[in-house]
């Protein structure tokens, strides 16, 4: 968030009305501001301007970044007070929807903290957290936090401490519970920020504490006036946990799969999904040899691209489009079963088997983040989620589906071409084939709305990055000298795993056929679940997937290379 100081500007008079009533505490007051607004651009693996803010030692390396006792000359503060069109203004404004200034209250906190000596405990390290919405909506953002964490003990059926939080009337009945504009005077927020061994800490022992993002959200909401629609009624909500289901080898047996080539005609087909009106198209991809990666003399090759080497893949079908929310939510929020019950349909064998596949915990937020659902690609899932969906889809249809390998994906993307993109080398043509940073209007778009590649596949370039099965490993300095057949780098660590294809939030280089990226733990920084969910990468609004059906079904011994392993499933938190 910080650039070197070129000139001084102070607009303290704009925020003079905000008066803190206690000494600023780094952990409670300052750390959330830096994590949500600054650290994403100033950390170990992304030190823009040579500045890091993820540790105390790094933050104080610069002489003028934080000057204890002197906020006016500390660039951490004064860059936030510049006019928004100034090139040094922080955080930088890129577009109206995604970026916005620090609030006046946040700027006042930074000013006061530095003025009081910039105390930063040595052991406090900062994590990347996603920025909060520009506009805090009570119904959309605050109400779910209260219903999941507070209302169960504070509603008409259970009034602990003579406090109710199920309506505007009761929440504001006492003048100390929520004080608009003053989080430090609001019991609702203060009690949640106490040390966890304090007898007044909320939620009480036996309950998960609020996540850092939830706490920051509540603080912002109170600072901005604690707007609560008078007709908004809250009710207790339970945090859903996973019930573990059928293991992969057991499902393989139940479905009657056997290793060997499918006898089905190798042509395009449309797969119906029973108990819904949905279907998806699968296209035959004839196997063959190709050059995976990019040549070393390509001046535009990305640093993560593999050096070109010969690879052979065997026949497979691939989804014509990325998996959409319409399809994904059948499994993710159990719409498949809900549809069956609504239509009063008796469960048959396929229903029983698909019901037995492990389902995710319910998401705490709208995972589309308002970008659209119907006909749009599903996003924000972990690789485990995508693999488990394939397992469910196999149980639902009786057909073996999985994620593609990196080699299969790139072979399908290149579609017989040897150029940077499936349409050639000229990135100026990208907008005809891809949703990217320059044309996406800062969100993903409906699948299939751009031109397909020569194999008839849509959105292989852009829209969303797509999960593949492989572990991400840095490119070797030398390309393999021998032909590799159906290569797969089976994962042995949780991070990083490979995604391919670029997204709506990336430039042309990330859309190259050979482009690849590794997943990061930072993709779930704002995950409010404790422990963090195995299902959602809440900050990965740019990641989705599509399915593959190999013409040759793997053996039962190899099934865990393609579906989640037994170890993966048994490690899923449940209660």
Secondary structure by P-SEA (a helix, b strand, c coil): ccccccbbbbccccccccccccccccccccaaaaaacccccccccccccccccccccccccccccccccccccccccccccccccccccccccccccccccccaaaaaaaaaaaaacccccccbbbbbbcccccccccccccaaaaaacccccccccccccccccccccccccccccccccccccccccccccccccccccccccccccccaaaaaaaaaaaaacccccccbbbbbbcbbbbbbcccaaaaaaaacccccccccccbbbbbbbccccbbbbbbbbbbbbbbccccccccccccccccbbbbbbcccccccccccaaaaaacccaaaaaaaaaacccccaaaaaaaaccccccccccccccccccccccccccaaaaaaaaaaaaaaccbbbbbbcaaaaaaaaacccccccccccccccccccccccccccccccccccccccccccccccccbbbbccccccccccccccccccccccccccccbbbbcccccccccccccccbbbbbbcccccccccccccccccccccccccbbbbbcccccccccccccccaaaaaacccc
